[in-house]
């Protein structure tokens, strides 16, 4: 049977863990959600602009004779968009894990021990957060690499000091949005990984 001092020590320990979980959960949630919103807006602009460009027609040729040509989107930029979308979906799962950490912290403040989450479950969620962040960073880095590769190939193909008549050689600002969306996603996943890994290591330290 626990003495009064032992109960007080146990309560203080649970309170400390709850505080750490809630702070880490809130910080991870806010940073990831904010960066996810920025990345989503950039990606939405890139996708909508890509669709809009494909629908626009220009008229060229002899005056009085209309020749409809379509402004084609940047070739292969869809690969960067694909990886960005995959990374964004993984980021949503990371945000959910951050929310679970906050819930764990709230449950630890409950005076009833039956409500407290099991240590193994908390560690499992933290480990999932680390793995999710690493997978998300990998996907976003693939998207960033693919997008930068496309932009680099277009910049090399551009003739220096000569007017560009081929629209496929023009680097569009919307293409840069795809690279920015992937880069922002990498930052969001990195923040989630750091938060989960820090708390995981803190809880995994030997007990005094």
QUIPEUR-V211757 format. One record per residue. BURIAL is I if it has 16 or more other C-alpha atoms within 10 Angstrom, else O. Layout:
BURIAL ; BURIAL
This chain:
O ; O ; O ; O ; O ; O ; O ; O ; O ; O ; O ; O ; O ; I ; I ; O ; I ; I ; I ; I ; I ; I ; I ; I ; I ; I ; I ; I ; I ; I ; I ; I ; I ; O ; I ; I ; I ; I ; I ; I ; O ; I ; I ; I ; I ; I ; I ; O ; I ; I ; O ; O ; O ; O ; O ; O ; O ; O ; O ; O ; O ; O ; O ; O ; O ; O ; O ; O ; O ; O ; I ; I ; I ; I ; O ; O ; I ; I ; I ; I ; I ; I ; I ; I ; I ; O ; I ; I ; O ; I ; I ; I ; I ; I ; I ; O ; I ; I ; I ; I ; I ; I ; I ; I ; I ; I ; I ; I ; I ; O ; O ; O ; O ; O ; O ; I ; O ; O ; O ; O ; O ; I ; I ; O ; I ; I ; I ; I ; I ; I ; I ; I ; I ; I ; I ; I ; I ; I ; I ; I ; I ; I ; I ; I ; I ; I ; I ; I ; O ; I ; I ; O ; O ; I ; O ; O ; O ; I ; O ; O ; O ; O ; O ; O ; O ; O ; O ; I ; I ; I ; I ; O ; O ; I ; I ; I ; I ; I ; I ; I ; I ; I ; I ; I ; I ; I ; I ; I ; I ; I ; I ; I ; I ; I ; I ; I ; I ; O ; I ; I ; O ; O ; I ; O ; O ; O ; O ; O
